[in-house]
């Protein structure tokens, strides 16, 4: 049984969710200018509190060359920092753009974090989409999807066996020991997926879990893709239905109007930063995230603020956890019914640390309410 199967052991063999409730974690992805130090302070404070509140995981991304997520160029570094201030919560990279890095180094880096944390590390992997990011490894851009698939196998093998095989500079095939050895026998791996059905199927075929979001899809269309993922996973012979984790912008307040005013306003500014990133990628000759065509963003960039307003309205219409405890609990139940196992709460689009930490307390209430009302949900 692989590590990803072991983590879904509470599910029944028929593919139903059993008694396992929807879990929650914290995801960091701030858009920063010159205040990265404040971003890291909030990251550590929120990770500590999520650990104390019993959340399932905490994630940090990999992002380069833009203020949108730019505080997080190396998830191994942020994961190590989080490991040092927490005691039980799982620590995830979400996601490592594997074509930008030697796979052996990914194993070494996260084996270190596994040791620091006492065996709490996991990763999500992605192929990358932003053409500008690939100034780091320009030769990998055209074959990035195939490279990521190969990297998953190589990382798993090296993690499990403790050996790396490859050609040295003299052309000789060489097998070398990999250090340090991790605490966990196997590394749990998620694949980051946007709106591509092919990526959902590929993640199932690889026996990985899924990390996705609601940027380019709603809960209903996500349900269809989850079904494709689980069918592909079963067809490939993997045990269990795997885990599906969905990122959701999260700001929970005592009052729904307060949540919309503070959370919605912060989200508008945050989305403007994301739109700028997409525009720069297209102008450089690439595509948008989710592999969308460039003309879709270039025509919209002329009216960025209107586009951001539309995005906020869509997220506030049941595609985020921005609202009161009662509203967000209902949204969480709907997401669970679509086959989702975990919600990764994107919290640091709200810049005020006190508001973010107060929201975490209410997210814990949503987590309790959603668990109390949980019923077995058919997911396959």
C-alpha positions, -999 to 999 in steps of 0.1 A, spaced: 0 0 0 14 34 -9 15 65 14 -14 82 -4 -36 51 1 -27 48 38 -39 84 44 -74 74 30 -77 43 51 -109 56 68 -127 53 35 -147 22 26 -136 0 -3 -167 9 -22 -154 44 -26 -178 61 -2 -165 87 23 -174 67 54 -173 87 86 -143 108 78 -153 145 81 -142 173 59 -108 186 70 -94 221 69 -59 235 65 -42 269 60 -27 280 28 -4 310 24 -1 329 -9 2 366 -1 7 393 -27 35 414 -12 55 445 -20 82 455 4 66 438 35 78 402 32 89 403 68 54 409 79 41 381 57 65 356 73 55 367 108 19 362 100 27 328 84 44 316 115 18 330 139 -11 315 118 7 282 115 11 280 153 -25 288 158 -37 263 132 -16 237 149 -32 244 183 -67 244 168 -63 210 153 -63 219 116 -50 191 93 -22 209 74 -4 241 65 8 248 29 32 273 13 36 277 -25 64 282 -50 62 315 -69 88 336 -87 94 371 -102 62 388 -92 46 403 -61 17 378 -64 30 350 -42 65 364 -45 73 360 -8 74 323 -14 101 313 -39 111 282 -20 85 261 -1 113 239 14 125 270 33 91 281 45 82 245 54 113 242 76 104 274 94 69 261 100 83 228 112 103 246 139 72 263 154 46 235 152 43 200 167 15 180 150 1 196 118 11 182 84 35 206 65 29 207 27 45 224 -2 18 235 -25 32 233 -51 67 225 -61 72 233 -98 94 202 -104 107 211 -139 125 241 -124 146 219 -101 167 188 -101 144 161 -87 172 148 -64 174 182 -47 137 181 -41 141 148 -23 171 161 -2 153 194 7 121 178 19 138 149 36 154 176 57 120 191 65 107 156 73 135 152 98 130 186 114 93 180 117 94 144 129 78 130 98 51 156 89 61 167 54 41 162 21 43 179 -13 21 189 -42 38 191 -76 30 211 -106 44 215 -141 43 253 -141 25 276 -165 42 310 -164 67 313 -193 87 339 -173 93 315 -145 113 293 -169 142 317 -171 154 294 -143 153 264 -166 144 275 -202 151 241 -217 123 225 -197 94 248 -207 81 229 -238 84 195 -221 73 206 -186 43 183 -183 61 152 -193 90 162 -170 67 166 -140 53 131 -146 88 116 -147 97 136 -116 69 121 -96 82 86 -102 119 96 -96 111 115 -63 90 86 -49 117 60 -58 145 80 -43 125 88 -12 116 52 -6 150 35 -16 174 62 -5 193 60 -38 195 82 -69 206 69 -103 217 91 -131 246 99 -155 276 117 -141 295 144 -162 317 116 -176 287 98 -190 287 69 -165 254 57 -150 259 62 -113 239 52 -83 244 73 -52 230 73 -16 206 102 -8 210 119 25 195 128 49 171 98 51 135 110 59 114 98 88 85 87 66 89 56 45 69 71 17 62 107 6 25 117 1 22 135 -32 -5 158 -45 -8 170 -82 -19 206 -86 -47 208 -112 -66 237 -126 -95 232 -151 -78 206 -172 -96 172 -171 -64 156 -184 -45 167 -153 -72 152 -131 -70 119 -150 -32 120 -149 -31 125 -111 -54 95 -107 -33 74 -130 -2 83 -110 -19 74 -77 -15 109 -64 -39 132 -45 -53 163 -61 -48 200 -51 -72 223 -70 -90 256 -67 -122 274 -78 -106 301 -100 -116 285 -133 -144 262 -122 -173 261 -98 -182 234 -73 -205 216 -97 -179 213 -125 -153 203 -99 -175 174 -89 -174 160 -125 -136 163 -126 -133 145 -92 -153 116 -107 -129 115 -136 -99 115 -112 -113 87 -91 -122 66 -121 -87 69 -135 -72 61 -101 -93 30 -98 -86 19 -134 -49 22 -127 -52 -2 -97 -45 22 -68 -61 14 -35 -86 39 -22 -101 70 -38 -73 94 -29 -77 129 -14 -90 159 -31 -80 193 -16 -95 225 -28 -81 260 -21 -107 286 -11 -102 322 -2 -112 324 35 -123 352 58 -149 343 84 -164 370 106 -192 372 132 -213 391 107 -218 383 70 -217 420 60 -185 425 80 -169 396 62 -179 408 28 -167 444 35 -132 434 49 -127 401 30 -142 413 -3 -123 445 -4 -90 427 4 -98 401 -23 -104 427 -49 -69 441 -45 -54 406 -43 -71 397 -76 -57 428 -93 -22 415 -85 -31 381 -99 -45 397 -131 -12 416 -136 8 384 -133 -14 367 -159 -10 397 -183 28 397 -180 29 360 -188 8 365 -219 28 395 -230 60 374 -228 45 349 -253 30 324 -228 -4 315 -216 -25 322 -186 -28 298 -157 -51 269 -165 -37 271 -201 -62 297 -211 -55 316 -243 -38 349 -242 -65 369 -259 -88 362 -229 -66 381 -205 -53 408 -229 -88 420 -237 -96 420 -200 -65 437 -188 -79 470 -203 -106 468 -176 -87 451 -148 -107 466 -119 -140 455 -135 -126 420 -140 -115 420 -103 -150 431 -93 -165 402 -113 -141 378 -96 -150 390 -62 -187 387 -69 -182 351 -82 -162 341 -51 -188 357 -28 -215 336 -45 -206 303 -29 -170 298 -42 -152 310 -11 -154 309 26 -159 346 30 -189 352 52 -204 343 86 -198 309 103 -233 298 93 -228 307 56 -194 292 54 -206 260 71 -232 256 44 -206 262 17 -183 237 33 -211 211 33 -218 217 -4 -181 213 -12 -179 181 8 -209 167 -11 -190 173 -44 -164 148 -32 -138 172 -17 -119 158 13 -101 190 25 -104 227 22 -71 247 20 -80 281 34 -62 309 16 -60 334 44 -33 359 38 -49 379 11 -62 399 41 -32 419 51 -42 427 87 -27 399 110 -52 404 137 -81 399 113 -65 368 99 -59 352 133 -94 361 145 -108 345 113 -89 313 120 -109 310 153 -141 311 133 -128 287 107 -123 263 135 -160 268 143 -169 261 107 -148 229 109 -166 217 140 -201 225 125 -193 208 92 -180 177 110 -210 176 133 -234 175 104 -213 152 83 -230 122 66 -215 95 44 -211 110 9 -208 90 -22 -177 100 -41 -172 73 -67 
